Amino acid sequence: MANPEHLAILKQGVEAWNKWREENPEVRWPDLYGAYLHGEDFSGINFNQVNLNHTNLEGVVLSKANLTFAQLKSANLTYAELIEADLSGATIEARLINANLTRANLKEVSLHGSNLGGAQLVEANLAHSGLGSIDLRHACLDRANLSCSALVFACMDDTGLNETNFRDVTVGATLFGNVNLSTAKGLETVRHDGPSTMGIDTIVRSGGNIPESFLRGCGVPETFITYARSLLGKPINFYSCFISHSSKDKRFCERLYADLQANGVRVWYLPEDAKWGEPLWGEIDRSIHIYDKLIFVSSRNAWTSMPVQREIERALNREDKEHKNILFPITIDDYLFDEWEHPRKADVLAKVVGDFCGWNRNADKYAKAFRKFLKALTQA
């Protein structure tokens, strides 16, 4: 239990407590263990090296308080106001292990070196906070706000974010520097108010094992996302795809694009009516080589487009030369079968891997055709 003498001094107010601490520097670790301090205003208080383990601090105001090296293990800090408080301390301290900081306001708080292992930070406001060398193992950040905060060098042994729950956390202008996100939970549910900074060191420490949706939300370039794992010695499971289509079939292509992305397929495409100058053709040729597979959305609109036909010719010529499947045609009408004439028609017909005719009228037919197409695409 709390030391009665220390608790009595605290009850006299912040000014009396701070004066006592200043006049009695030899008193280390004042003991407020398990005290009931619900709703008190301790703004600007000196709680440096104070034992606040298991203390009830629900709704307490600790704005600009000095909490360096304070012990807050299993403390109840729900709804606490900690704006601009200093909670920094050595990682060897048992700082905030299992503390309850649900809906606590930690805006502009320094948590450098703090141990928040197993802490509850549900809906906590950590905007503009310093989170350097912090330990958040098994902590729950469900719906917390990390906007404009700096999560840097979470833990020396790479486990500082082990099993940390980021479900529905809000980020934006957040710095992820030299942290291991590979075992963090819920990153794919993070809400991005704007781009964040994702350090190369974080990609490396995470072994590239970061959800692509999270990286994309942070503003990481698509090309880098494509090759991140490969650059770290983990080959891409299957190459990404370039969609050849007519812009008049945009609605179908956008649905196909979204479904392929949702199934982990890297997809890239340009509208058929873009400016087809030499620089762009060079870029498309490089893209087809990089992405390896060309999905051709066959329709009357597509076959009457000369740029699209040139893409098909290039893909077939590559197949002849490289002896591998590159062209994956799918149909959304019967033009290819009934009306199109071309010396290589038989080659194209033999490669049709998806019949999506009537895709916008029959959801079950679309779903069945998509499953068949996805299987053909990923196993080729």
Secondary structure as UniProt FT lines:
FT   HELIX           4..11
FT   HELIX           14..23
FT   TURN            25..26
FT   TURN            33..34
FT   TURN            38..39
FT   TURN            43..44
FT   TURN            48..49
FT   TURN            53..54
FT   TURN            58..59
FT   TURN            63..64
FT   TURN            68..69
FT   TURN            73..74
FT   TURN            78..79
FT   TURN            83..84
FT   TURN            91..92
FT   TURN            95..98
FT   TURN            102..103
FT   TURN            107..108
FT   TURN            112..113
FT   TURN            117..118
FT   TURN            122..123
FT   TURN            127..128
FT   TURN            132..133
FT   TURN            137..138
FT   TURN            142..143
FT   TURN            147..148
FT   STRAND          150..152
FT   TURN            156..157
FT   TURN            160..163
FT   TURN            167..168
FT   STRAND          170..171
FT   STRAND          175..177
FT   TURN            182..183
FT   HELIX           187..189
FT   STRAND          191..192
FT   STRAND          197..198
FT   HELIX           200..205
FT   TURN            206..208
FT   HELIX           212..218
FT   HELIX           222..231
FT   TURN            232..233
FT   STRAND          241..244
FT   HELIX           247..249
FT   HELIX           250..262
FT   TURN            263..264
FT   STRAND          267..269
FT   TURN            272..273
FT   HELIX           278..291
FT   STRAND          293..298
FT   HELIX           300..303
FT   HELIX           306..322
FT   STRAND          327..331
FT   HELIX           335..338
FT   TURN            343..344
FT   HELIX           345..349
FT   TURN            350..351
FT   STRAND          354..355
FT   TURN            357..361
FT   HELIX           363..379
//
